[in-house]
Amino acid sequence: MDGSDDNKAIGTKKPEAYLKEIETAVKKAIAKAGI
């Protein structure tokens, strides 16, 4: 998934759903970094 999809989703999703996606992305990034 690239950034363009995220930008499109901002206006169409409920804030809760958007925050959950951010949380998921952060967790994936942390796991990728090996922290």
PDB file of N, CA, C and O in Angstrom:
ATOM      1  N   MET A   1       0.854  -1.209   0.000  1.00  0.00           N
ATOM      2  CA  MET A   1       0.000   0.000   0.000  1.00  0.00           C
ATOM      3  C   MET A   1       0.880   1.247   0.000  1.00  0.00           C
ATOM      4  O   MET A   1       1.832   1.347   0.774  1.00  0.00           O
ATOM      5  N   ASP A   2       0.554   2.184  -0.869  1.00  0.00           N
ATOM      6  CA  ASP A   2       1.347   3.408  -0.909  1.00  0.00           C
ATOM      7  C   ASP A   2       0.562   4.577  -0.310  1.00  0.00           C
ATOM      8  O   ASP A   2      -0.600   4.422   0.064  1.00  0.00           O
ATOM      9  N   GLY A   3       1.193   5.730  -0.223  1.00  0.00           N
ATOM     10  CA  GLY A   3       0.589   6.869   0.471  1.00  0.00           C
ATOM     11  C   GLY A   3      -0.647   7.427  -0.192  1.00  0.00           C
ATOM     12  O   GLY A   3      -1.483   8.031   0.480  1.00  0.00           O
ATOM     13  N   SER A   4      -0.789   7.243  -1.490  1.00  0.00           N
ATOM     14  CA  SER A   4      -1.924   7.843  -2.193  1.00  0.00           C
ATOM     15  C   SER A   4      -3.244   7.266  -1.704  1.00  0.00           C
ATOM     16  O   SER A   4      -4.238   7.986  -1.609  1.00  0.00           O
ATOM     17  N   ASP A   5      -3.263   5.973  -1.393  1.00  0.00           N
ATOM     18  CA  ASP A   5      -4.490   5.359  -0.892  1.00  0.00           C
ATOM     19  C   ASP A   5      -4.874   5.960   0.458  1.00  0.00           C
ATOM     20  O   ASP A   5      -6.050   6.213   0.718  1.00  0.00           O
ATOM     21  N   ASP A   6      -3.886   6.185   1.307  1.00  0.00           N
ATOM     22  CA  ASP A   6      -4.159   6.767   2.617  1.00  0.00           C
ATOM     23  C   ASP A   6      -4.776   8.151   2.472  1.00  0.00           C
ATOM     24  O   ASP A   6      -5.719   8.493   3.185  1.00  0.00           O
ATOM     25  N   ASN A   7      -4.241   8.945   1.550  1.00  0.00           N
ATOM     26  CA  ASN A   7      -4.750  10.301   1.375  1.00  0.00           C
ATOM     27  C   ASN A   7      -6.198  10.300   0.902  1.00  0.00           C
ATOM     28  O   ASN A   7      -6.987  11.152   1.311  1.00  0.00           O
ATOM     29  N   LYS A   8      -6.546   9.358   0.049  1.00  0.00           N
ATOM     30  CA  LYS A   8      -7.928   9.269  -0.431  1.00  0.00           C
ATOM     31  C   LYS A   8      -8.865   8.881   0.703  1.00  0.00           C
ATOM     32  O   LYS A   8     -10.010   9.332   0.746  1.00  0.00           O
ATOM     33  N   ALA A   9      -8.388   8.049   1.618  1.00  0.00           N
ATOM     34  CA  ALA A   9      -9.242   7.492   2.661  1.00  0.00           C
ATOM     35  C   ALA A   9      -9.596   8.523   3.732  1.00  0.00           C
ATOM     36  O   ALA A   9     -10.591   8.365   4.438  1.00  0.00           O
ATOM     37  N   ILE A  10      -8.795   9.566   3.854  1.00  0.00           N
ATOM     38  CA  ILE A  10      -8.996  10.523   4.949  1.00  0.00           C
ATOM     39  C   ILE A  10     -10.399  11.116   4.910  1.00  0.00           C
ATOM     40  O   ILE A  10     -11.071  11.189   5.939  1.00  0.00           O
ATOM     41  N   GLY A  11     -10.839  11.536   3.738  1.00  0.00           N
ATOM     42  CA  GLY A  11     -12.126  12.224   3.657  1.00  0.00           C
ATOM     43  C   GLY A  11     -13.318  11.296   3.686  1.00  0.00           C
ATOM     44  O   GLY A  11     -14.438  11.750   3.922  1.00  0.00           O
ATOM     45  N   THR A  12     -13.116  10.001   3.452  1.00  0.00           N
ATOM     46  CA  THR A  12     -14.243   9.102   3.255  1.00  0.00           C
ATOM     47  C   THR A  12     -14.526   8.221   4.465  1.00  0.00           C
ATOM     48  O   THR A  12     -15.625   7.682   4.599  1.00  0.00           O
ATOM     49  N   LYS A  13     -13.540   8.073   5.345  1.00  0.00           N
ATOM     50  CA  LYS A  13     -13.720   7.163   6.477  1.00  0.00           C
ATOM     51  C   LYS A  13     -14.048   7.917   7.752  1.00  0.00           C
ATOM     52  O   LYS A  13     -13.783   9.113   7.875  1.00  0.00           O
ATOM     53  N   LYS A  14     -14.625   7.200   8.691  1.00  0.00           N
ATOM     54  CA  LYS A  14     -14.846   7.773  10.015  1.00  0.00           C
ATOM     55  C   LYS A  14     -13.498   7.967  10.700  1.00  0.00           C
ATOM     56  O   LYS A  14     -12.576   7.186  10.465  1.00  0.00           O
ATOM     57  N   PRO A  15     -13.366   8.980  11.534  1.00  0.00           N
ATOM     58  CA  PRO A  15     -12.085   9.237  12.217  1.00  0.00           C
ATOM     59  C   PRO A  15     -11.578   8.017  12.975  1.00  0.00           C
ATOM     60  O   PRO A  15     -10.375   7.756  12.995  1.00  0.00           O
ATOM     61  N   GLU A  16     -12.493   7.261  13.603  1.00  0.00           N
ATOM     62  CA  GLU A  16     -12.060   6.095  14.377  1.00  0.00           C
ATOM     63  C   GLU A  16     -11.364   5.091  13.466  1.00  0.00           C
ATOM     64  O   GLU A  16     -10.324   4.533  13.814  1.00  0.00           O
ATOM     65  N   ALA A  17     -11.957   4.869  12.290  1.00  0.00           N
ATOM     66  CA  ALA A  17     -11.375   3.903  11.359  1.00  0.00           C
ATOM     67  C   ALA A  17     -10.016   4.392  10.874  1.00  0.00           C
ATOM     68  O   ALA A  17      -9.083   3.605  10.714  1.00  0.00           O
ATOM     69  N   TYR A  18      -9.913   5.698  10.643  1.00  0.00           N
ATOM     70  CA  TYR A  18      -8.657   6.255  10.172  1.00  0.00           C
ATOM     71  C   TYR A  18      -7.578   6.124  11.243  1.00  0.00           C
ATOM     72  O   TYR A  18      -6.437   5.773  10.945  1.00  0.00           O
ATOM     73  N   LEU A  19      -7.949   6.411  12.499  1.00  0.00           N
ATOM     74  CA  LEU A  19      -6.988   6.283  13.589  1.00  0.00           C
ATOM     75  C   LEU A  19      -6.531   4.840  13.736  1.00  0.00           C
ATOM     76  O   LEU A  19      -5.360   4.574  14.009  1.00  0.00           O
ATOM     77  N   LYS A  20      -7.462   3.910  13.552  1.00  0.00           N
ATOM     78  CA  LYS A  20      -7.089   2.495  13.665  1.00  0.00           C
ATOM     79  C   LYS A  20      -6.100   2.122  12.568  1.00  0.00           C
ATOM     80  O   LYS A  20      -5.178   1.341  12.802  1.00  0.00           O
ATOM     81  N   GLU A  21      -6.286   2.672  11.378  1.00  0.00           N
ATOM     82  CA  GLU A  21      -5.343   2.391  10.290  1.00  0.00           C
ATOM     83  C   GLU A  21      -3.965   2.955  10.607  1.00  0.00           C
ATOM     84  O   GLU A  21      -2.949   2.318  10.329  1.00  0.00           O
ATOM     85  N   ILE A  22      -3.931   4.152  11.191  1.00  0.00           N
ATOM     86  CA  ILE A  22      -2.647   4.739  11.579  1.00  0.00           C
ATOM     87  C   ILE A  22      -1.968   3.842  12.606  1.00  0.00           C
ATOM     88  O   ILE A  22      -0.773   3.562  12.506  1.00  0.00           O
ATOM     89  N   GLU A  23      -2.740   3.392  13.595  1.00  0.00           N
ATOM     90  CA  GLU A  23      -2.181   2.535  14.641  1.00  0.00           C
ATOM     91  C   GLU A  23      -1.601   1.264  14.032  1.00  0.00           C
ATOM     92  O   GLU A  23      -0.512   0.829  14.405  1.00  0.00           O
ATOM     93  N   THR A  24      -2.331   0.675  13.096  1.00  0.00           N
ATOM     94  CA  THR A  24      -1.851  -0.543  12.437  1.00  0.00           C
ATOM     95  C   THR A  24      -0.563  -0.265  11.671  1.00  0.00           C
ATOM     96  O   THR A  24       0.376  -1.061  11.715  1.00  0.00           O
ATOM     97  N   ALA A  25      -0.521   0.857  10.976  1.00  0.00           N
ATOM     98  CA  ALA A  25       0.666   1.203  10.195  1.00  0.00           C
ATOM     99  C   ALA A  25       1.867   1.420  11.106  1.00  0.00           C
ATOM    100  O   ALA A  25       2.984   1.018  10.780  1.00  0.00           O
ATOM    101  N   VAL A  26       1.630   2.056  12.247  1.00  0.00           N
ATOM    102  CA  VAL A  26       2.715   2.294  13.203  1.00  0.00           C
ATOM    103  C   VAL A  26       3.241   0.968  13.741  1.00  0.00           C
ATOM    104  O   VAL A  26       4.451   0.764  13.840  1.00  0.00           O
ATOM    105  N   LYS A  27       2.324   0.069  14.088  1.00  0.00           N
ATOM    106  CA  LYS A  27       2.756  -1.238  14.601  1.00  0.00           C
ATOM    107  C   LYS A  27       3.571  -1.991  13.563  1.00  0.00           C
ATOM    108  O   LYS A  27       4.570  -2.628  13.894  1.00  0.00           O
ATOM    109  N   LYS A  28       3.142  -1.918  12.298  1.00  0.00           N
ATOM    110  CA  LYS A  28       3.885  -2.595  11.231  1.00  0.00           C
ATOM    111  C   LYS A  28       5.271  -1.977  11.084  1.00  0.00           C
ATOM    112  O   LYS A  28       6.256  -2.691  10.896  1.00  0.00           O
ATOM    113  N   ALA A  29       5.346  -0.656  11.169  1.00  0.00           N
ATOM    114  CA  ALA A  29       6.631   0.023  11.018  1.00  0.00           C
ATOM    115  C   ALA A  29       7.576  -0.357  12.155  1.00  0.00           C
ATOM    116  O   ALA A  29       8.766  -0.581  11.936  1.00  0.00           O
ATOM    117  N   ILE A  30       7.037  -0.428  13.363  1.00  0.00           N
ATOM    118  CA  ILE A  30       7.854  -0.811  14.521  1.00  0.00           C
ATOM    119  C   ILE A  30       8.356  -2.241  14.352  1.00  0.00           C
ATOM    120  O   ILE A  30       9.527  -2.528  14.600  1.00  0.00           O
ATOM    121  N   ALA A  31       7.465  -3.134  13.931  1.00  0.00           N
ATOM    122  CA  ALA A  31       7.862  -4.526  13.736  1.00  0.00           C
ATOM    123  C   ALA A  31       8.933  -4.632  12.647  1.00  0.00           C
ATOM    124  O   ALA A  31       9.865  -5.428  12.761  1.00  0.00           O
ATOM    125  N   LYS A  32       8.793  -3.833  11.602  1.00  0.00           N
ATOM    126  CA  LYS A  32       9.751  -3.839  10.497  1.00  0.00           C
ATOM    127  C   LYS A  32      11.113  -3.355  10.980  1.00  0.00           C
ATOM    128  O   LYS A  32      12.149  -3.857  10.545  1.00  0.00           O
ATOM    129  N   ALA A  33      11.104  -2.374  11.885  1.00  0.00           N
ATOM    130  CA  ALA A  33      12.351  -1.822  12.399  1.00  0.00           C
ATOM    131  C   ALA A  33      12.993  -2.764  13.408  1.00  0.00           C
ATOM    132  O   ALA A  33      14.168  -2.614  13.743  1.00  0.00           O
ATOM    133  N   GLY A  34      12.229  -3.726  13.887  1.00  0.00           N
ATOM    134  CA  GLY A  34      12.772  -4.713  14.812  1.00  0.00           C
ATOM    135  C   GLY A  34      12.886  -4.217  16.237  1.00  0.00           C
ATOM    136  O   GLY A  34      13.702  -4.728  17.004  1.00  0.00           O
ATOM    137  N   ILE A  35      12.078  -3.224  16.610  1.00  0.00           N
ATOM    138  CA  ILE A  35      12.115  -2.685  17.968  1.00  0.00           C
ATOM    139  C   ILE A  35      11.246  -3.557  18.868  1.00  0.00           C
ATOM    140  O   ILE A  35      11.130  -3.287  20.064  1.00  0.00           O
TER     141      ILE A  35
END
